[in-house]
Amino acid sequence: MEIIEKRVTLENIEKPLTIIPIGDVHYGNANVDLPKFLATIEYIRNKENCYAILMGDMCEAINMSDKRFDVESVAPELKSRLSDITFAQYENMRDMLAPIKDKILCSIRGNHGDNLRVRYNTDFDAWMCKELGIPMAGYSAFLKLKFDRTQFHAETLTFFLHHGIMSSRLTGAKVNAVERLAENFVADIYLNGHSHDLFCTAKVQLSAAGMHIKERRQYFAHTGTFLKTYVEGNLSYAERALYPPLKTGVLKFSIYPRAGKLDIHVSE
């Protein structure tokens, strides 16, 4: 576990701070919605006060010795590089992320990339982050955002990040899993990947601040994917396992530091 602290100076204080978690891209798989992913990168690059968090499994990271490998599932542009396919995936992902490298707050590990580290002593996730100059966390991390005091007297915003270990296909179970993180980790926003689902729920806690009731909101999210479950004419292990079809994309957290508190809105 890591604690990563970032101080935020907004380019335009009239516009919100936008945080976009990006995970489970699985670049290298033929079913990846690459145009949508590249459009997301371009959106972050061009939008003021906008930052990204990498939630793991940015690349497919399944090589030819892996029992899950299927040449029919390999993205067309990578079929000429089967002998070093994982390196090719991370090279390309590094280049795709390069335009927003200064806007990426940190990266956590996913199960696909970490499988390579454990089985083959090859840490491509750490290599990519070093190439881009991005803080590399472990399986989980606290990310603390502090606002420039000359702009706002706002609270620190704390994220708890974990790639996730969820195996259930039921939405209710996924909601329960991410909300239970609050039992052991104290944060404002909890981000979980791995399930490929895309949603956010919120809870309100009340406390006594002197003789006044103070309200605190906590947000619980599964951060989505860019890997389509079913694509006409393509084979995939997701189809073989009969995974449910899920929408692709990201969540956008729009954060307004107002009068000493943080006003948070979530959209897709």
N, C-alpha and C positions, 0 to 999 in steps of 0.2 A: 504493500500500500504506500502511496505517496500523498504528500500535501503540496499542491501547486498554488501559488498565489500570484495573481496578476492585478496590476493597477490599471484602471481604465480611464483614459481621457477621451471624451467624446468629441468627434470632429464638429458636430453640430448639436448643441444641447437642446434644440427644438425638436429633434428627432430621437426616437427611442434607440436604446442599445438592443441589437438583435443578435441572438445566439442560436446557431443552427447546428444541432448534433448530426453528424454524418457517420453512418456505420453500415456494416453488412452489404457493402457494394458488391463484393465477390467478383471483382474485375478478373477477367480471364475465362469466365463461364459464358457460353454462347447466349444464355438467357438474360444477361445483364442489359438493362435499359440504359445504354451508354449515352445517347443524346440527352436523356433527362438528367443524368449525373453531371454531364458537362454543362448543361444549362444551370444547374444548381451552383457549380463552381463559378460560373460567369455572374450569376446573381450576387453571390457573396463578394466577388471582386469589385463589382460596380456599386454596391450599396454602402452608403455611409454608416458608420457605427455598427458594422456587421462583423461577427466573428464565428468561427466554426470550432467544434470539438470532434475529434475522430474517435469513434466508438468501437473500433476493432473490426476484423475481417474485411478490410478494405480490398484485399485480393483473395482469390479463390484458394491459392496456396496448396493445391493438390497436385503432386507430381506423379510421374509414371510408375513409381513403386508403391503408390498408395492404392489400396483395394477399391477406393471410391473413384479412381481415375477412369475416365471414359473419353476417348478421343473425339467422340461425337458431341461431347459437351464443351469442347474447347472453342473459344472465340476464334473466328476465321483469321484474324490478323496475327494470331499466335501459333497457328498450326505449323509454321515453318521453323519454330523454335521449341519443339517438344523436348529436346535434350537439355535445355536450360529454361524450362517454361516458367518456373517460379520466379527466377531472377528477371525474366522478361516482363512478367506481370508487375513486379515491384518497380522496375525501371520506368515502365509506362505510367504507373500510378504516381510515382515521384514527379514525373514531368507534368501530369495533369494537375497535380496539387500545387506545383511551383508558383502559379500566378497568385495564389492566396496564402503562401507560406507565412507571411507576416500577420495574417489574420487567423491563424490556427492556434488556439490557446494551449492545447495539449492533445495527446493521443494515449489511449489505453489499449491493452492487448485483447485480441480476439482468439477464439479457440483454434481457428484454421491456421493462422500464422504461428501461434504458440506451439502447435503440434510439430512444426518444423524445428523449432528451437529445442524441444524436448527429444525428438526422435533422431534428428540429424545434426544437432549442434550448430544450426544455422539460424541466426536471429535477423531475418529480413525486416521485421518491424522496427527494430532498433536502428538498423542500417538506414532505412528510409527516413526516419525521424532525424537522424544525425545529418543526412544529406540536406534536409529541408530546414534544419535548425529549430525543430519542434521539441518541446519537453515530452519525454517518454515516461509514462507512468507504468504501473504494474497491471495486475488484473483489476484493481480498483483504485480509486483516488478521490480525495477531496479537492475540489477546485474552488478557490476563494477569489471572488472578484471584488476589488475595492475601488470605489469611485474617487476621482480627483477631488480633493476637498475644496479646491478653489472653484469648482463647478457646482458640487452638491455636498450637502451634509447628509448623505444617505447611508443606510446600513450596508454592511458587507453581505454580498449574495453568495451563498454556499451551495455548490452542487456536490452530490455524491454520484460517482460514475462507476459502473460495473458492466462488463460486456454481457453478463447473464449466463445462467445455467438452466434456463427454463426448457423443459421437454414437453410439457402439455400443449395440446393444440386448442384447448378451450380458452376463450377470451377471459372468462371469469377467473380462471386459475392464473392467467398472466397478470391480471389486475391485482389479485391477492399477493402474488410473488413480489411485485415491485412495491406495493404498499407496505409489506412486512419489513422492507429495508429500514423503515423509520423506527422499528423496534430496537435496532442496534446502532444506527448511524444517524446523527443529527445533521440535517441539511434543510435547505429551502426547496431545492429541486432535485429529484432522484431520476437518473437516466439509466435505462437498462436496454441492452441490445439483444442480439442472438435469436430472439423469437421471430424476427422479421416483421412483427406486427407494428402498427403505427397508431398510437393513441396517447392521450394524456388525461388523467383524472386529477382532481384537487380535493383537499380536505382543509377544513378550518379548525384551528385550535383557539380557545379562549383562555386568557390568563388575567390575573388581577395585577395591574400596574398602578400601585398606590391605591387610590379610590376609583380607578377607572378600569373598564374592561378593555383589554387589548386583544386584537384579533391577529392571528398569524395564519397565513395560507401556506400549504405545502403542495407541491406538484409532483406527480408520479407518471413517468412516461416510458413507453417502449418506442425506440427511435427509428424503426422502419428499415427498409432495404431498397436496393435498386435491382434485385434479382427477381425476375418474373418466375412464378412457379410453373406456368404453362405457356409455351410458345409453339405455335403451329409449325410442325416440321422439325423441331429440335427435341433431342432427348436430354433428360436430366435425372439426377438421383432424387430430386424433389418429386418429380412425376412418378418415379418408381415407388417411392414411399407414400404416394397419394396424399401429400401435404395439401392443405387448403389453399386456394388462390388468395393472395393478399395484394393490396394496392402498394405501389412503390412510391417513394418520395421521402420527405423529411418534415419535421416539426420546426416551427419558427417561434422562438420565445422573444416577444417584444417587451422590453423592460423600461419603464419610465421612472427615473428617480425623482420623486416629488415630495417636497416638504418633509424630508427626513425619512421617508419610507419608500418602498419599491412597489410600483404598480405593475403587475405582470399579466400579459395576455398571451395566449397560445393559439396558433393557427397552423394549417398545413400549407 
